[in-house]
């Protein structure tokens, strides 16, 4: 799915509704990707209503950072943050 500006505006609106805290405990670089990830973790579905697993949410988080980074797929931050949520995000997913 191509995520255009209208999609990201919808992410901002839903993130406000659920009181997303953005990038928890790390700098808010790529905050919009963190907001989308918060939506996935809190609602366990995508904006279109389709269900999402933790692994899918984490992968889409990495891809969202990459899509906003000048380095694309080679963005080190996308991989660090993906590993962080992959390894340490289970409690947040379950809450």
MIBADREN-620077 format. One record per residue (C-alpha): chain; x, y, z; residue in three letters. Coordinates in pm, 1 decimal. Layout:
MIBADREN-620077
+-------+----------+----------+----------+-----+
! chain !       px !       py !       pz ! res !
+-------+----------+----------+----------+-----+
!     A !        X !        Y !        Z ! ALA !
...
+-------+----------+----------+----------+-----+
This chain:
MIBADREN-620077
+-------+----------+----------+----------+-----+
! chain !       px !       py !       pz ! res !
+-------+----------+----------+----------+-----+
!     A !      0.0 !      0.0 !      0.0 ! UNK !
!     A !    136.5 !    338.7 !   -100.4 ! UNK !
!     A !    111.7 !    570.0 !    198.1 ! UNK !
!     A !     46.4 !    923.9 !     78.3 ! UNK !
!     A !      8.5 !   1248.2 !    273.0 ! UNK !
!     A !   -364.9 !   1186.4 !    324.2 ! UNK !
!     A !   -277.9 !    855.3 !    492.6 ! UNK !
!     A !    -27.0 !   1022.6 !    723.7 ! UNK !
!     A !   -283.5 !   1291.9 !    812.7 ! UNK !
!     A !   -520.9 !   1013.9 !    913.6 ! UNK !
!     A !   -240.9 !    860.7 !   1124.3 ! UNK !
!     A !   -195.2 !   1195.7 !   1300.5 ! UNK !
!     A !   -569.0 !   1222.5 !   1372.7 ! UNK !
!     A !   -603.0 !    868.4 !   1511.0 ! UNK !
!     A !   -279.6 !    905.1 !   1708.7 ! UNK !
!     A !   -427.2 !   1214.4 !   1874.0 ! UNK !
!     A !   -747.5 !   1022.7 !   1953.6 ! UNK !
!     A !   -560.9 !    739.7 !   2124.8 ! UNK !
!     A !   -318.1 !    982.8 !   2289.5 ! UNK !
!     A !    -11.4 !    832.2 !   2125.9 ! UNK !
!     A !    310.2 !    918.4 !   2305.3 ! UNK !
!     A !    512.5 !    902.3 !   1984.3 ! UNK !
!     A !    858.6 !    753.4 !   2010.0 ! UNK !
!     A !    865.1 !    625.0 !   2367.3 ! UNK !
!     A !   1190.6 !    677.2 !   2555.2 ! UNK !
!     A !   1388.1 !    772.4 !   2241.9 ! UNK !
!     A !   1416.3 !   1095.2 !   2039.3 ! UNK !
!     A !   1114.2 !   1167.2 !   1820.1 ! UNK !
!     A !   1295.8 !   1126.1 !   1489.1 ! UNK !
!     A !   1038.5 !    987.7 !   1244.2 ! UNK !
!     A !    761.9 !   1057.7 !   1494.9 ! UNK !
!     A !    490.4 !    983.6 !   1239.8 ! UNK !
!     A !    622.6 !    626.2 !   1206.8 ! UNK !
!     A !    609.3 !    595.7 !   1586.8 ! UNK !
!     A !    251.0 !    724.7 !   1587.0 ! UNK !
!     A !    147.2 !    464.3 !   1329.0 ! UNK !
!     A !    324.1 !    195.5 !   1533.2 ! UNK !
!     A !    138.1 !    307.9 !   1847.2 ! UNK !
!     A !   -191.9 !    273.8 !   1659.2 ! UNK !
!     A !   -101.5 !    -79.1 !   1551.9 ! UNK !
!     A !      5.5 !   -177.7 !   1903.7 ! UNK !
!     A !   -296.4 !    -28.1 !   2080.0 ! UNK !
!     A !   -569.1 !   -127.2 !   1835.6 ! UNK !
!     A !   -415.6 !   -445.0 !   1686.2 ! UNK !
!     A !   -536.2 !   -338.3 !   1342.9 ! UNK !
!     A !   -435.9 !   -107.5 !   1061.8 ! UNK !
!     A !   -618.5 !    214.2 !    980.1 ! UNK !
!     A !   -822.1 !     29.4 !    717.6 ! UNK !
!     A !   -948.2 !   -206.5 !    991.1 ! UNK !
!     A !   -751.5 !   -511.2 !    882.3 ! UNK !
!     A !   -594.1 !   -707.4 !   1169.0 ! UNK !
!     A !   -220.3 !   -684.8 !   1225.1 ! UNK !
!     A !     19.1 !   -907.6 !   1416.5 ! UNK !
!     A !    302.9 !   -777.0 !   1631.1 ! UNK !
!     A !    558.6 !   -896.7 !   1374.6 ! UNK !
!     A !    372.8 !   -715.5 !   1095.2 ! UNK !
!     A !    341.8 !   -399.2 !   1306.0 ! UNK !
!     A !    714.0 !   -406.1 !   1378.0 ! UNK !
!     A !    802.1 !   -464.6 !   1011.5 ! UNK !
!     A !    572.7 !   -182.8 !    897.0 ! UNK !
!     A !    734.6 !     43.2 !   1159.0 ! UNK !
!     A !   1077.4 !    -27.0 !   1010.1 ! UNK !
!     A !    944.0 !     31.5 !    660.2 ! UNK !
!     A !    778.1 !    359.6 !    762.4 ! UNK !
!     A !   1106.4 !    491.3 !    900.8 ! UNK !
!     A !   1281.8 !    380.0 !    583.1 ! UNK !
!     A !   1024.0 !    553.3 !    365.1 ! UNK !
!     A !   1089.1 !    881.8 !    548.3 ! UNK !
!     A !   1468.6 !    845.6 !    557.7 ! UNK !
!     A !   1706.5 !    970.6 !    289.4 ! UNK !
!     A !   1890.3 !    640.8 !    333.5 ! UNK !
!     A !   1582.1 !    431.5 !    256.8 ! UNK !
!     A !   1625.6 !     60.2 !    329.6 ! UNK !
!     A !   1978.2 !    130.2 !    452.0 ! UNK !
!     A !   1866.1 !    357.1 !    736.4 ! UNK !
!     A !   2050.0 !    235.4 !   1047.4 ! UNK !
!     A !   1785.2 !    392.5 !   1271.4 ! UNK !
!     A !   1511.4 !    185.4 !   1106.6 ! UNK !
!     A !   1698.5 !   -133.4 !   1188.0 ! UNK !
!     A !   1789.6 !    -29.3 !   1546.7 ! UNK !
!     A !   1435.9 !     69.9 !   1628.5 ! UNK !
!     A !   1294.3 !   -240.2 !   1460.9 ! UNK !
!     A !   1520.8 !   -459.0 !   1674.9 ! UNK !
!     A !   1416.2 !   -262.6 !   1982.9 ! UNK !
!     A !   1044.0 !   -320.0 !   1932.0 ! UNK !
!     A !   1098.7 !   -675.4 !   1808.9 ! UNK !
!     A !   1297.6 !   -772.4 !   2118.0 ! UNK !
!     A !   1142.1 !   -550.2 !   2384.3 ! UNK !
!     A !    792.9 !   -459.3 !   2262.3 ! UNK !
!     A !    594.5 !   -763.1 !   2376.3 ! UNK !
!     A !    468.9 !   -602.7 !   2698.8 ! UNK !
!     A !    352.5 !   -291.8 !   2511.9 ! UNK !
!     A !    178.0 !   -512.8 !   2253.7 ! UNK !
!     A !     -6.7 !   -701.3 !   2527.6 ! UNK !
!     A !   -108.4 !   -387.8 !   2725.0 ! UNK !
+-------+----------+----------+----------+-----+
